Amino acid sequence: MTTTEPETETPTEDDELQALGEQLLHTARTSPVRTVVQALVEEQTILSAPAVRQALILHTDDGEMAHLEGLAGHVFSLGLDKGQRSFLCLVLSMVGIGMTAIAAVRELDERQLQILLRAILRLAGNDTIAVGTRLPLRRNRRTDVEGNDQ
């Protein structure tokens, strides 16, 4: 009777990205850098791009770490779409890299916007404000569209 060894699962890209994210978070030296890395890990699509990883990752004796300045120098050559590029520029601005107008949030999808809002709260050290489903704005029944009393 022959015994077969249990099959070892090949790590998926998601597993590799998760391990990379944990390593980058572990080696982040400051809270703002950790905030930016956490946002990139949560966003996933940007970090999954090989060009981004090549520009971002610095190999050190302590393992791989995020080199945000190196990434910033390649923002427009990474092959990112407009929303991804806006997200990246906004989170890089959290560590003082670049000057991105807050109006860039208009390019973000709902998921990216939630991640960015959580990152801003994390950066501010605020853990009391929740980011989640927004409630629709209700119009005041006593005023019309122009704000005139009815």
Secondary structure as UniProt FT lines:
FT   HELIX           13..27
FT   HELIX           31..43
FT   TURN            45..48
FT   HELIX           50..56
FT   STRAND          57..60
FT   TURN            61..62
FT   STRAND          63..66
FT   HELIX           68..72
FT   TURN            73..74
FT   HELIX           75..77
FT   HELIX           82..93
FT   TURN            94..96
FT   HELIX           102..107
FT   HELIX           110..124
FT   TURN            141..142
FT   TURN            145..146
//
